[in-house]
Amino acid sequence: MCKNLIGLIERNADNEIKAYFEAMGEGRPLDYHEELVLLEYSSMEVILSYINRFKFSPKAEIKMLDKVTPHVRMVYINFYGLSEEAQKYVIDKDLLPVAVDFLVMRQFDDVDYLLDKGNTQMISAHIRNYPLGDDDKVKKLLCHSNSTLFTTYVNKGYFISDDIKREILETENYSALRAVMFFFYRMYKAKSKRARDFNKLMEVVSPYGLSSDMQMMVLISFNKMLIELLLKTTPLCVKAQEYLFKRNFDPYWLKLHVETMYCVGGYRFEGENEKLLFKALAKRNLDDCLTSFRHYDDVSFVKFATTEAVKKYLKDFWLTDDAQVALIERGNTDLIKTFLLRFNPEHGICWQAEVALCKLNATEMIDFYIGFHTMCWDALEILKVANVELHNKYYRLHRY
């Protein structure tokens, strides 16, 4: 290092030092020992001015991590990243704040080293920002002593391959399967709200769940906890449906599945399997389970369940506003009439359902409804255009 520069550092002549760096040519102007002097005795402002022009050597990077402020460190990382040696130093020394800063814009070069040597918090910080990339790394995460890491990875929405799922099933790893299945369930429930076709819905979500063969692996395992997970979270393939009856599963298992999954997104047992389902439930007086409980998703139920099942449900439960709209939009006159019969002059359908009824222009049903109840302004504006005769009748019945 130039003696003049040493003198400048000794005199804390920051402005002159910064000008000195600005005048330096390209390349690496300082050797390792000179870099150490700079880090040891210079102010953060001076070090920052050096970083704006030059990168530290790998060994000096490691020293820098312990010497500079978080702000200066973050500027350096954003400009240059960290050498592989410095990255391993961060991992070996459990420098979590440094790792968190590093992972904002970059990721570790040797992820296997991180998975093998890093602490739980550092690995968690990495997977919150980046997928692992291949199954070998995911398997390391799956086998990690801290099972919450795999759960965190799954909940980030990273794709889990069928090979990984099979390993989970073969080892009967409950916590890992629970993470996979409940992520699938949340996705399925969210997308089912707008689904109009069950098969198309499954084309979208099935890669995140269990294939037909893997569903069978769960059922033939006779592992109670795994089977419960499957029945509470997954629409069963036809082969799995048939297996439930072939192996005479207890009707309470069927009831559990019906209560959590049936009709959600249009899911139903197929063909003869539905008849077998109702027959099996009836033997234990459980055949009312389709209609005797409040559905978690009554919108899907009124959209997809049979007319008779919905009628029975309407006798005991009030529909949510969204379900009222869905029932009207289904356009089944028989169902709409059964639904409207539940109301009276003091208690009418929600205003959104009134709008849906007028959009449907179901003359008989509108006529019946306005015979005992008023309508909201939005519904009347639609009725004025769609059915002038009923609109005029409405104002003869309800003058104010």
Residue pairs with C-beta under 8 A, 6 or more apart in sequence:
1 30
1 34
1 37
4 20
5 17
5 20
6 37
8 16
8 17
8 20
9 17
9 37
9 38
9 41
9 42
9 46
10 41
12 43
14 43
14 45
14 46
17 42
17 46
17 49
18 45
18 46
18 49
21 29
21 49
21 50
21 52
21 53
21 54
22 49
22 53
24 53
24 54
28 54
28 55
28 57
29 54
30 38
30 54
31 57
32 57
32 59
32 60
35 56
35 57
35 60
35 63
36 60
36 63
38 46
38 47
38 50
39 47
39 60
39 63
39 64
39 67
39 68
40 67
42 50
44 68
44 69
44 71
44 72
47 64
47 68
47 72
48 72
48 75
51 72
51 75
51 76
51 79
52 79
55 79
55 80
56 64
56 76
56 80
58 83
58 84
58 85
58 86
59 85
61 76
61 82
61 83
61 85
61 86
62 85
62 86
62 89
64 73
64 76
65 73
65 86
65 89
65 90
65 95
65 98
68 76
70 97
70 101
73 98
73 101
74 101
74 104
77 101
77 102
77 104
77 105
77 106
78 104
78 105
81 102
81 106
82 90
82 102
82 106
84 109
84 110
87 102
87 108
87 109
87 110
88 110
88 113
88 117
89 95
90 98
90 99
90 102
91 99
91 108
91 113
91 114
91 117
91 118
91 122
92 117
94 119
94 122
96 119
96 121
96 122
96 125
99 122
99 125
99 126
100 125
102 108
103 125
103 126
103 129
103 130
104 129
107 126
107 129
107 130
108 114
108 126
111 126
111 132
111 133
111 137
112 136
112 137
112 140
114 122
114 123
114 126
115 123
115 137
115 140
115 141
115 144
116 140
118 126
120 144
120 146
120 148
120 149
123 141
123 144
123 149
124 148
124 149
124 152
127 141
127 149
127 152
127 153
127 156
127 158
128 152
128 156
131 156
131 158
131 159
132 138
132 141
132 153
132 158
135 161
135 163
135 164
138 153
138 160
138 161
138 164
139 164
139 167
141 149
141 150
141 153
142 150
142 164
142 167
142 168
142 173
142 176
144 150
147 175
147 176
150 175
150 176
150 179
151 175
151 176
151 178
151 179
154 160
154 176
154 179
154 180
154 183
155 179
155 183
157 183
159 207
159 208
160 180
160 208
162 211
162 214
165 180
165 210
165 214
166 214
166 217
167 173
168 176
168 177
168 180
169 177
169 214
169 217
169 218
169 221
169 226
170 217
172 221
172 223
172 226
174 225
174 226
174 229
177 226
177 229
178 229
180 208
180 209
181 209
181 210
181 229
181 230
181 233
181 234
182 233
183 208
184 205
184 208
184 209
184 210
184 233
184 234
185 232
185 233
185 234
187 205
187 208
188 201
188 205
188 209
188 233
188 235
188 264
188 265
189 264
189 265
189 297
191 201
191 204
191 205
191 265
192 201
192 264
192 265
192 266
192 297
192 300
193 297
193 299
193 300
195 201
195 265
195 266
196 266
197 266
198 235
198 265
198 266
198 267
198 268
198 304
201 265
201 266
202 235
209 234
210 218
210 230
210 234
212 237
212 239
212 240
215 230
215 234
215 236
215 237
215 239
215 240
216 239
216 240
216 243
218 226
218 227
218 229
218 230
219 227
219 230
219 240
219 243
219 244
219 247
220 243
221 227
227 253
228 256
230 236
231 253
231 256
231 257
231 260
231 261
232 256
232 257
232 260
232 261
233 260
233 261
234 261
235 261
235 265
235 267
236 244
236 257
236 269
238 270
238 271
238 273
241 269
241 270
241 273
242 273
244 253
244 254
245 273
245 276
245 280
251 280
251 281
251 283
251 284
251 286
252 284
252 286
254 277
254 280
254 281
254 286
255 281
255 286
255 289
258 277
258 281
258 289
258 290
259 289
259 293
260 296
261 267
262 268
262 290
263 290
263 295
263 297
263 300
263 301
263 303
263 304
263 305
264 296
264 297
264 300
264 301
265 300
265 304
266 300
266 303
266 304
267 304
268 274
268 304
269 276
269 277
278 287
281 287
281 289
288 312
290 305
290 309
290 312
290 313
291 309
291 312
291 313
291 316
292 316
294 317
295 301
295 313
298 313
298 317
298 319
298 320
298 323
299 320
299 322
299 323
299 326
301 309
301 310
301 313
301 323
302 310
302 313
302 319
302 323
302 326
302 327
302 330
302 335
303 326
303 327
303 330
305 313
307 332
307 334
307 335
310 327
310 335
310 338
311 334
311 335
311 338
314 338
314 339
314 342
318 342
319 327
319 339
321 350
321 352
321 353
324 339
324 349
324 350
324 352
324 353
324 356
325 350
325 352
325 353
325 356
327 335
327 336
327 339
327 353
328 336
328 339
328 353
328 356
328 357
328 360
329 356
329 360
331 360
331 362
333 362
333 364
333 365
336 357
336 362
336 365
337 365
337 368
339 349
340 349
340 365
340 368
340 369
343 349
343 369
343 372
343 373
344 372
344 373
345 372
345 373
348 354
348 369
348 373
348 374
349 357
349 369
349 373
351 376
351 378
351 379
354 369
354 375
354 376
354 378
354 379
355 376
355 378
355 379
355 382
357 365
357 366
357 369
357 379
358 366
358 375
358 379
358 380
358 382
358 383
358 386
358 387
359 382
359 386
361 386
361 387
363 387
363 390
366 383
366 387
366 390
367 390
367 393
369 375
370 390
370 393
370 394
370 397
370 398
371 397
374 398
375 383
375 394
380 391
380 394
383 390
383 391
383 394
384 391
